[in-house]
């Protein structure tokens, strides 16, 4: 787990500047796309997910659903 940077203020138009160290640690660069998700743990946290990571998660979910469906049909 990394030490948090901050605090950072949210601008009036809802933007936050991510520190260079955070971008580098996450393998992100200006212009990259991310998904944002409200996290349950800890409550009130926000998860920033690079598009490439989200794509792997979505594909893993599809694969899991297909495997589950195949098992259901076999019974």
N, CA and C of each residue as an Amber inpcrd file, in Angstrom:
protein
   225
   0.8480000  -1.1780000   0.0000000   0.0000000   0.0000000   0.0000000
   0.8920000   1.2390000   0.0000000   0.4920000   2.2150000  -0.7900000
   1.2680000   3.4330000  -0.9150000   0.7670000   4.4970000   0.0540000
   1.6660000   5.3840000   0.4540000   1.3080000   6.5040000   1.3240000
   0.4750000   7.4910000   0.5130000  -0.6360000   7.9790000   1.0710000
  -1.4650000   8.9230000   0.3140000  -0.7910000  10.2860000   0.1600000
  -1.0650000  10.9350000  -0.9730000  -0.6190000  12.2990000  -1.2300000
  -1.8120000  13.2060000  -0.9810000  -1.5780000  14.3330000  -0.3830000
  -2.7080000  15.2490000  -0.2430000  -2.6460000  16.0150000   1.0470000
  -3.6770000  16.7060000   1.3460000  -4.9590000  16.7440000   0.6430000
  -4.9010000  17.5930000  -0.6250000  -5.8200000  17.2860000  -1.5480000
  -5.9690000  18.0340000  -2.7930000  -7.3970000  18.5340000  -2.8790000
  -7.5450000  19.7820000  -3.2500000  -8.8870000  20.3550000  -3.3640000
  -9.5210000  19.9830000  -4.6940000 -10.8230000  19.7840000  -4.6640000
 -11.5990000  19.5660000  -5.8790000 -11.9850000  20.9440000  -6.3990000
 -11.7210000  21.1870000  -7.6880000 -12.0150000  22.4970000  -8.2700000
 -13.5250000  22.6900000  -8.3970000 -13.9300000  23.9080000  -8.7090000
 -15.3550000  24.2070000  -8.8360000 -16.0140000  23.4270000  -9.9680000
 -15.2210000  22.9720000 -10.9400000 -15.8010000  22.1610000 -12.0140000
 -15.5120000  20.6680000 -11.8120000 -15.2030000  20.2640000 -10.5660000
 -15.0880000  18.8570000 -10.2080000 -13.7970000  18.1740000 -10.5750000
 -12.7420000  18.9260000 -10.8280000 -11.4830000  18.3170000 -11.2300000
 -10.4980000  18.2520000 -10.0670000  -9.6410000  17.2260000 -10.1270000
  -8.5680000  17.0480000  -9.1500000  -7.2840000  16.7900000  -9.9310000
  -6.2010000  17.4100000  -9.5180000  -4.9060000  17.1770000 -10.1490000
  -4.2400000  16.0070000  -9.4360000  -3.8610000  14.9830000 -10.2170000
  -3.1590000  13.8350000  -9.6410000  -1.6610000  14.1060000  -9.6440000
  -1.0010000  13.9020000  -8.5060000   0.4400000  14.1330000  -8.4450000
   1.2070000  13.2180000  -9.3980000   2.3180000  13.7040000  -9.8940000
   3.1760000  12.9620000 -10.8290000   3.5330000  11.5860000 -10.2720000
   3.8550000  11.5230000  -8.9840000   4.2540000  10.2610000  -8.3650000
   3.1250000   9.2330000  -8.4090000   1.8860000   9.7010000  -8.2260000
   0.7290000   8.8050000  -8.2620000   0.5150000   8.2960000  -9.6870000
   0.6070000   9.1980000 -10.6550000   0.4580000   8.7980000 -12.0550000
   1.4920000   7.7470000 -12.4310000   2.7460000   8.0150000 -12.0830000
   3.8230000   7.0760000 -12.4290000   3.6110000   5.7240000 -11.7530000
   3.2350000   5.7470000 -10.4890000   3.0240000   4.5090000  -9.7380000
   1.9150000   3.6610000 -10.3550000   0.8860000   4.3260000 -10.8860000
  -0.2410000   3.6220000 -11.4930000  -0.0100000   3.3250000 -12.9700000
   1.1180000   3.7660000 -13.5080000   1.4000000   3.5530000 -14.9180000
   0.5370000   4.4090000 -15.8290000   0.1240000   5.5790000 -15.3370000
  -0.7290000   6.4870000 -16.1000000   0.0610000   7.6880000 -16.5920000
  -0.4440000   8.3080000 -17.6510000   0.1630000   9.5130000 -18.2120000
  -0.9540000  10.4500000 -18.6440000  -0.6380000  11.7420000 -18.7840000
  -1.6580000  12.6740000 -19.2700000  -2.2680000  12.1770000 -20.5790000
  -3.5820000  12.2490000 -20.6700000  -4.2910000  11.7860000 -21.8570000
  -4.8360000  10.3730000 -21.7370000  -4.3640000   9.5960000 -20.7530000
  -4.8910000   8.2500000 -20.5450000  -6.3270000   8.3320000 -20.0470000
  -7.0910000   7.2840000 -20.2740000  -8.4700000   7.2190000 -19.8060000
  -8.5610000   6.2980000 -18.5980000  -9.4680000   6.6430000 -17.6960000
  -9.6860000   5.8520000 -16.4850000 -11.1800000   5.7340000 -16.2100000
 -11.5420000   4.7190000 -15.4490000 -12.8830000   4.5920000 -14.8930000
 -12.8010000   5.0300000 -13.4410000 -13.8720000   5.6130000 -12.9330000
 -13.9690000   5.9900000 -11.5320000 -15.0940000   5.1960000 -10.9030000
 -14.8520000   4.7180000  -9.6760000 -15.8690000   3.9330000  -8.9890000
 -15.8660000   4.3020000  -7.5130000 -17.0430000   4.5390000  -6.9580000
 -17.1530000   4.7370000  -5.5160000 -16.8500000   3.3960000  -4.8590000
 -15.9570000   3.4050000  -3.8910000 -15.5410000   2.1590000  -3.2330000
 -16.2960000   1.9760000  -1.9220000 -16.5100000   0.7240000  -1.5450000
 -17.1800000   0.4190000  -0.2830000 -16.1900000   0.3350000   0.8750000
 -14.9340000   0.0190000   0.5630000 -13.9480000  -0.1800000   1.6220000
 -12.6690000   0.5510000   1.2640000 -12.3340000   1.6000000   1.9640000
 -13.0940000   2.1970000   3.0560000 -14.2730000   3.0110000   2.5240000
 -15.3060000   3.1590000   3.3240000 -16.4770000   3.9370000   2.8940000
 -16.0800000   5.3500000   2.4760000 -16.6350000   5.8120000   1.3690000
 -16.3560000   7.1570000   0.8850000 -15.1390000   7.2600000  -0.0140000
 -14.4200000   6.1790000  -0.2110000 -13.2310000   6.2120000  -1.0650000
 -13.6450000   6.1540000  -2.5380000 -12.7540000   6.6250000  -3.4060000
 -12.9790000   6.5780000  -4.8450000 -11.8310000   5.7900000  -5.4700000
 -12.1780000   4.8440000  -6.3140000 -11.1990000   4.0020000  -6.9880000
 -10.9960000   4.5320000  -8.4000000  -9.7350000   4.7400000  -8.7910000
  -9.3870000   5.1650000 -10.1460000  -8.7900000   3.9460000 -10.8470000
  -9.4470000   3.5010000 -11.9290000  -9.0440000   2.2660000 -12.6020000
  -8.6330000   2.5700000 -14.0380000  -7.3760000   2.3120000 -14.4030000
  -6.9650000   2.5000000 -15.7980000  -7.8280000   1.6510000 -16.7270000
  -8.1110000   2.1440000 -17.9260000  -8.9610000   1.4560000 -18.8890000
  -8.4620000   0.0400000 -19.1490000  -7.1560000  -0.1410000 -19.2720000
  -6.6070000  -1.4700000 -19.5550000  -6.9360000  -2.4450000 -18.4310000
  -6.8720000  -1.9900000 -17.1910000  -7.1940000  -2.8520000 -16.0480000
  -8.6870000  -3.1710000 -16.0580000  -9.5240000  -2.1650000 -16.2920000
 -10.9740000  -2.3810000 -16.3340000 -11.3330000  -3.3840000 -17.4330000
 -10.6700000  -3.2910000 -18.5770000 -10.9400000  -4.2240000 -19.6820000
 -10.6370000  -5.6570000 -19.2540000  -9.5350000  -5.8530000 -18.5380000
  -9.1950000  -7.2060000 -18.0500000 -10.2540000  -7.6890000 -17.0630000
 -10.7220000  -6.7890000 -16.1700000 -11.7590000  -7.1530000 -15.2040000
 -13.0350000  -7.5620000 -15.9260000 -13.4480000  -6.7590000 -16.9300000
 -14.6700000  -7.0530000 -17.6610000 -14.5480000  -8.3990000 -18.3680000
 -13.4100000  -8.6450000 -19.0050000 -13.2040000  -9.9070000 -19.7200000
 -13.2000000 -11.0810000 -18.7450000 -12.5750000 -10.9160000 -17.5970000
 -12.5610000 -11.9780000 -16.5880000 -13.9850000 -12.2590000 -16.1110000
 -14.7870000 -11.2280000 -15.9660000 -16.1800000 -11.4010000 -15.5630000
 -16.9780000 -12.1350000 -16.6250000 -16.7660000 -11.7830000 -17.8910000
 -17.4610000 -12.4680000 -18.9890000 -17.0740000 -13.9370000 -19.0230000
 -15.7820000 -14.2120000 -18.8700000 -15.2920000 -15.5850000 -18.8930000
 -15.9140000 -16.3720000 -17.7440000 -15.9730000 -15.7500000 -16.5750000
 -16.5530000 -16.4000000 -15.4050000 -18.0370000 -16.6790000 -15.6230000
 -18.7550000 -15.7140000 -16.2110000 -20.1860000 -15.9030000 -16.4760000
 -20.4020000 -17.0210000 -17.4880000 -19.5770000 -17.0820000 -18.5320000
 -19.7080000 -18.1280000 -19.5470000 -19.4670000 -19.5010000 -18.9110000
 -18.4420000 -19.6030000 -18.0670000 -18.1230000 -20.8770000 -17.4120000
 -19.2570000 -21.2680000 -16.4760000 -19.8030000 -20.3170000 -15.7580000
 -20.9070000 -20.5920000 -14.8420000 -22.1300000 -21.0450000 -15.6070000
 -22.4190000 -20.3980000 -16.7400000 -23.5550000 -20.7690000 -17.5690000
 -23.4030000 -22.1630000 -18.1360000 -22.1940000 -22.5200000 -18.5300000
 -21.9420000 -23.8580000 -19.0710000 -22.1560000 -24.9110000 -18.0010000
 -21.7400000 -24.6370000 -16.7760000 -21.9510000 -25.5830000 -15.6740000
 -23.4400000 -25.7290000 -15.4040000 -24.1830000 -24.6000000 -15.4160000
 -25.6250000 -24.6530000 -15.1480000 -26.3390000 -25.5040000 -16.2010000
 -25.9250000 -25.4040000 -17.4660000 -26.5640000 -26.1780000 -18.5250000
 -26.2520000 -27.6560000 -18.4120000 -25.0950000 -27.9940000 -17.8550000
 -24.6680000 -29.3830000 -17.7660000 -25.4110000 -30.1270000 -16.6550000
 -26.0310000 -29.3940000 -15.7280000 -26.7040000 -30.0690000 -14.6090000
 -28.1540000 -30.3420000 -14.8760000
